[in-house]
Amino acid sequence: MCSCSAENRFDCIVTGGGHAGSEAAVALARLGLRVLLVSGNVDRLGYLSCNPAIGGLAKGHMVREIDALGGMMGLWADAGGIQFRTLNMSKGPAVRATRAQIDREAYQKVLKKTLFSTPGLRIWQDSVTEVLEENGHASGVRTAQGLTFHARHVLLTTGTFLAGLIHIGLTHLPGGRLGDAPATGLSDSLRRLGLTLGRLKTGTTPRLLRASIDFSRLEEQPGEPHIVPYSARTDPDAFRDLDQIPCHIVYTNAETHRIIRENIHRSAMYSGKIHGTGPRYCPSIEDKIVRFADKERHQLFVEPLGRDTEEMYLQGFSTSLPTDVQQDMVHSLPGFSDAEIMRYA
């Protein structure tokens, strides 16, 4: 930890300890700079908020590009992976990509080990509330604890935490993610500096109790026997004895679609409660039902959050519908009639 009373001057301050902040902090420190990484919760460094996976059609290429530049995500994914697959094998090489299912705790463990062992990088648990300015340039930050840190550069990697709002149906509450406080105050500071802020949205899916799912009614999706590492620095033999954990596939049906259509007016997105642009590649399930009304079913992936957890992620089922509707939606799926929701979407 940094001694904030004695040493409060750095070359660069990074706020936020997710994917971007962790990569940036390590890269800057390896350039020989003195770096301070400020995170609202050090226990959550590198926490995988959504589905525990790395890669995919666009992101998989990006992970390899990060690795080619000396970045860490590929190494961390290889260390935390519990299943590896190559997508679009029936198509041409240009659209194939690796996707790794990740053990969330294992990924966090290796990421935090890297951060805490990188020379020149100091970690501080606090929340940045103000970016300081001097002669038109960022000169440091002020935190919720009333501390001031100075630096020549300030890098903001706030993710979903910047004045974050969580929507579950027509209920909304402040949060960076469910269970974590948002970053407050920083938005006003940025506006005072003359920056224009917008709002983006993202969505998550219900998390389910593994033991409450009837996997006999689902299609198993095993990992591939020959694993190609994400990172060129990973020894391929490291996967020789890897016990890969299967994912499973299930499909929505006419009853699922009926439930969604009849309750679409209670969706935070379709009721006008959410004002923000969502990701093109990851629409909510209600958005799929509206935009692709001719589709009789949509594919969903049942993914474990780790090797030693009972929590399952229903990928492709992100929603902003209320809790009672989420219950009915989940129970309409084959094999999910008795499924227990551990966390709502």
N, C-alpha and C positions, 0 to 999 in steps of 0.2 A: 504494500500500500504506500501511497505517496505521503510524505510529511508536508501537509498543506500549509502549516504555519511557517516552515523554514524554506521549502523549495516549491515555489509556485510559478516558476517560469519554464516554458517548454518551447520547442520548435513548432510543434503542432498539437492541437487538442482535437480528439475525435469524440463526438457524442453519440452514444448508441453502440451496443455490443452484439448486434445481430450478425448476419452474413457479411454485409458491406463494411460495418464498423470493424469487425474482427480482421477481415482481409486488409483493410486500409491501415489499421494500427500496426500489424505485423510488417507490411510492406514498407511503411515509413520508417519504422525502427530499424529495419535491415538496411536502409539507406544511410544509417548513422545518425538519424535525428533523435532527439529526446521527445518522446510521445507520451501524452496522457490520454488514456481511454476512460471516459466517464460513462458509467452505466447506472441506470436506476436501480438495478438489482444484480449484483455480481453472481448470485446463484443462477441467474437466467442467461448468462453469456452463452451465445450460440444455440439458444433454445429454438427448436423447430415448432413454430406456432401452428402451422397448418398440417397438411399430410406429411408424414415422415419419409420424404423421398427427395432424391437429388437427381436432376437431369430431366430427360424428356426431349421432345423434338427440337425445341429452341434452346432450352436451358442446358441440355446435354452438350451441345456444341460450345456454349459459353463456358461451361466448367472446364472443358479441354483448353479453351483459349486462356482462361485464368491460369491453368497449370503451365501452359507454354510460356507464360510471362513470369513464372516462378511463384504463383499464388498457391493457396493452401486448400481450397475447397475440395479438389480432387483427392488429395491425400486424406483429408478428414472423411470424405465419403467412402473411400476404400477401407479405412479403418473401422467405420461404423456400419458398413453394409451388411445386411442379412439376406438380401436377394438381389441378383443382377439379371437384367434382361435387355436384349436388343430389340427396339421397337421397329415395326415396318419391315420385317425381314422378307415379306412377300413382295416388297417394292424395291425400287432401285437404291443403290448405295447413297445417293445424295439426300434421301429422306430418312435414312436409318439413324437411330440414336440410342445411346445407352440410358437406361433408367435404373437407379439403385434404390431399393427399399432400405431404409435406415433405422437402426436402433437409436432412438432419440437420446437415451442416456449415454450410450457409447460414443456417439458423435459429440455430445457436449463435453464428455470427459477428455477426449483427445484434443478438442479445440481449446478448452481451458488450460490444458497442460502446455500447449503451444504459447498461448498468450502470457501465462505467468512465467515462462522460462525464456522469453525473448528479451535479450539485453536492450536496454534503452526504453523499454515499454513499461509504464506504470499504470496500474488499475485503480480507479477511485469510484466508490459507490455513492452516487449523488444524482441529482436531476438538474440539468442546465436550464435556467430560467431566463437568461439574458446573454446575448452576444455583445461584447464590448467593441466599440469602434473608436478609431483614432486616425484622423486625417484621411477619412474615406476608406480605411482598411480595417478588417477585423483584427482586434488586438488581444482577445481573450474572452473569458466567459465568467458569469456569476451564477452561483448554484442556489438551490433551495435551502441549503444549510448556511447560506450567507457567506460563502467562501468565494474568493476571486482568484482565478488562474489566468496567467498571461501567456500569450503565444503569438508568433508571427502569422500563424495560419489556424483557422478553425474549420473543421470538416464536420458537417451535420449528416448523420445517417440515422434518422429518427424512425424510419419505417412506418408502422401503423400507430405510433405512440404520440405523434404531434397533434395535440388537442383531439385525441382519438375518441370516437363514439362507437358504442356497441349497440346494434339493433337486433332485437328478438321480437318479431311481430311488430306491434305498435308500441312496444316498450323500448326505450332507449336509455342507456346509462353511460357515463364516462368510463373509458378504459382503453389501454393500449392493446390489450387482448383480454379475454375473459380471465379474471383473477389478478390482473396487473393494472396499476394506475396509469393514466395517460401522462404525457409530458405537458404540463400547463405553464403558462407564462411565456414560453419561448415564442409562440406564435405572435403575441403582441409585440415582443422585442423585434422580431423580423419585420413586422409591419412598420414599426417606428423607424427602421433602417431604410424604408422605402421599397421593400419587396412586396410583390403581389402573391398572395397565397391562393391555392385552389384546393379542392378536396377529391381524393380518389377513394374507391371502395374496394374491399376484397371480402370474400366470404369463406366460411368454414362449414363443415358438415357435422351431423350428430356423431358423437363417439359412443360406441356400444360395448357392452360386456361380452367378452368372447364366449363365455360358457352359456349365454342365453341364445346363441345363434345355432341353427340346425345346418351345419356345414354339409350334410349329406345331400342337401337340395341345391348346393352351389357348385359351380364349375371351378375346379382347382387350377391354379396358375402357378406352376413351379418355376424355380429359377433355372438358368441355363447351365449345363454342365461345364462349359468352357467360358470362364470369366475373363474378360479383357479389362484390366484396371483403368480407372479414370485417369490416374496420374502416371506419367512416364517414369516417375521416381518410385513407384510401388513395384515390389518384386512380385511377378505373376504367381510364383510358387506360394505366396502367402495365402492364396485361396484354395490350395490343394485339398485341405481337409475342412473347408468351410461348410457347416451344416446350414444350408439355406432354408429359410422359412417360407412356405408357400403363401401367396395371396389367393383370393377367390373372386369370381365374377358372378354378379347377379344382375337381373334386368328389371326395370320398372314395367308396369303393366297398365291395363285400362283402368283398374281401380285406383292405382297411384295417381294417374293423370286426372281422374274425376275429382279426387280429394283436393288436388292442387288447384284445378280450375274453379271449384266451388268456393275456395277460400282465398283466391288470388287478391281480393280486395283487402285482405288482412296482412298481406306481405308489406314489409317496410319499404321495399323497392317500388312496388306498384301502387302503394297508397300515397307516395310522394314524400315519405319521411326521410328517404335517403336522397341527398343531393350530391352526386359524385359520379365520376366515370369509372366503370368497372373494367377488368381485364378482358380483352377480346377472346383469349384462349381458355377462359375458365368461367363460363356463365353459370348462374345459379340454376337449380333444377326447374324453378318456375319460369325462368327466362327460356330454357330449352323447350318447355311445354308450349309457351306462347309463340316463340319464333319458329319452331319446327312442329307445327300442329299436325302435320301429316305423318309424323313418326309414331309408330305403335308402341315402341319401347326405347329406352335409353340404357346403355351399358354403365354399370357401376362396379367399382373395385373395392373389395373388402380387404383392408390392409392393416397389419399389426403395427402398433406404435413402437414395438421393441421385442426383444427375445424373451424378456421376463416380465411382461406386462399383460394384463387381461383386457387392455383397452384396444378397441379396433376402430379404424377410421373408414368411413363410407365414402370413398372418393367418387366425385361426380354428383354428389347429393347436397352440395352447399345450398343454403336457403336462408331467407330472412322471414319465414313464416312463423307464427306463434307456436308455443310449446305443445299445445294440444293437437295442432295440425301436424307437427313433426311426429308425434306419437303415431297418429293414424297413417301417415305416409310410410314410416318405417315398418309398421305392422302389416302393411299391404304387400310387402315384398316376399317372395317365396323364401322360406327358411327363417323369416324374421317375425313370425306371428307372436312369439313370446320374447322378442328382443328387448333388453333393458337399456335405456339410454343413460349413459354416465354423465355426459355433458351435452347440452343442446347446441345446435348450430347458431 
